[in-house]
Structure formats: C-alpha cells, structure tokens
Amino acid sequence: MDVRQLARIDLNLLVALQVLIEECNVSKAAERLFITQSAMSKTLLRLRELFQDPLFTRSSHGMVPTPHALE
C-alpha cells in the first residue's frame, strides 16, 4: 500500500478492527464503541473491502479472526 492510499484510510477503522478482534462479536464491539450494531456491520464491510479479506469467519462461539485480520 503506497502513501497516497494510506492517507485516504479512515484510521478509526483500525480502532474498530481491534475491538472486533477483542470481542469476536459485532454487537459487543458496537456497544464498546457506542455505535449501533448496524453501523458496526457497515464498518466491518468497509474493513473487508479495504483489506480484501473476510477478516472473520462465523463459528458456534462467535466470530473467529482470519490470519489476515490477526496480521
């Protein structure tokens, strides 16, 4: 990723990604960030597009980060 692409990234997305990794749950992450579940889902969609990776897979215990998300 070059500097021009990096300059266009909303750095709040990285905060959201960190909380999603910690919580492994969209609703709980949204609650921690004081936003709606819908807004967090849209943020996750933006992150998936940005990183061109699903970032999380569903499991019976919530969401599991992909290796790319943990990287």
MIFI-747866 format. One record per residue (C-alpha): residue number from 1; x, y, z. Coordinates in steps of 0.02 Angstrom, whole numbers, plus 50000, padded with zeros to 5 digits. Layout:
REM MIFI-747866
+-----+-------+-------+-------+
|   k |     X |     Y |     Z |
+-----+-------+-------+-------+
| NUM |     X |     Y |     Z |
...
+-----+-------+-------+-------+
This chain:
REM MIFI-747866
+-----+-------+-------+-------+
|   k |     X |     Y |     Z |
+-----+-------+-------+-------+
|   1 | 50000 | 50000 | 50000 |
|   2 | 50076 | 50165 | 49949 |
|   3 | 50069 | 50327 | 50048 |
|   4 | 49927 | 50401 | 49944 |
|   5 | 49816 | 50250 | 49980 |
|   6 | 49863 | 50255 | 50164 |
|   7 | 49819 | 50440 | 50175 |
|   8 | 49641 | 50402 | 50117 |
|   9 | 49608 | 50270 | 50250 |
|  10 | 49494 | 50315 | 50395 |
|  11 | 49605 | 50269 | 50542 |
|  12 | 49450 | 50243 | 50650 |
|  13 | 49428 | 50082 | 50552 |
|  14 | 49584 | 50014 | 50636 |
|  15 | 49510 | 50051 | 50807 |
|  16 | 49352 | 49959 | 50756 |
|  17 | 49454 | 49812 | 50692 |
|  18 | 49547 | 49799 | 50857 |
|  19 | 49385 | 49799 | 50957 |
|  20 | 49308 | 49670 | 50840 |
|  21 | 49459 | 49557 | 50865 |
|  22 | 49447 | 49577 | 51054 |
|  23 | 49259 | 49548 | 51063 |
|  24 | 49233 | 49424 | 50919 |
|  25 | 49055 | 49490 | 50913 |
|  26 | 48985 | 49634 | 50810 |
|  27 | 48853 | 49683 | 50938 |
|  28 | 48975 | 49687 | 51084 |
|  29 | 49103 | 49782 | 50982 |
|  30 | 48970 | 49909 | 50934 |
|  31 | 48921 | 49930 | 51115 |
|  32 | 49102 | 49962 | 51166 |
|  33 | 49118 | 50095 | 51032 |
|  34 | 48950 | 50174 | 51072 |
|  35 | 48880 | 50145 | 50898 |
|  36 | 48736 | 50041 | 50832 |
|  37 | 48755 | 49861 | 50778 |
|  38 | 48708 | 49916 | 50602 |
|  39 | 48847 | 50046 | 50599 |
|  40 | 48973 | 49916 | 50659 |
|  41 | 48916 | 49795 | 50523 |
|  42 | 48944 | 49931 | 50393 |
|  43 | 49115 | 49966 | 50468 |
|  44 | 49158 | 49781 | 50454 |
|  45 | 49104 | 49785 | 50272 |
|  46 | 49219 | 49933 | 50241 |
|  47 | 49362 | 49841 | 50326 |
|  48 | 49331 | 49686 | 50220 |
|  49 | 49337 | 49792 | 50062 |
|  50 | 49492 | 49884 | 50119 |
|  51 | 49590 | 49727 | 50162 |
|  52 | 49509 | 49620 | 50026 |
|  53 | 49483 | 49481 | 50153 |
|  54 | 49331 | 49419 | 50251 |
|  55 | 49431 | 49456 | 50412 |
|  56 | 49314 | 49346 | 50516 |
|  57 | 49227 | 49179 | 50497 |
|  58 | 49075 | 49127 | 50596 |
|  59 | 49084 | 48989 | 50724 |
|  60 | 48972 | 48923 | 50860 |
|  61 | 49067 | 49033 | 50983 |
|  62 | 49054 | 49195 | 50885 |
|  63 | 49171 | 49263 | 50753 |
|  64 | 49347 | 49197 | 50728 |
|  65 | 49477 | 49315 | 50654 |
|  66 | 49562 | 49256 | 50496 |
|  67 | 49752 | 49250 | 50493 |
|  68 | 49749 | 49409 | 50387 |
|  69 | 49647 | 49500 | 50520 |
|  70 | 49770 | 49449 | 50655 |
|  71 | 49917 | 49503 | 50547 |
+-----+-------+-------+-------+
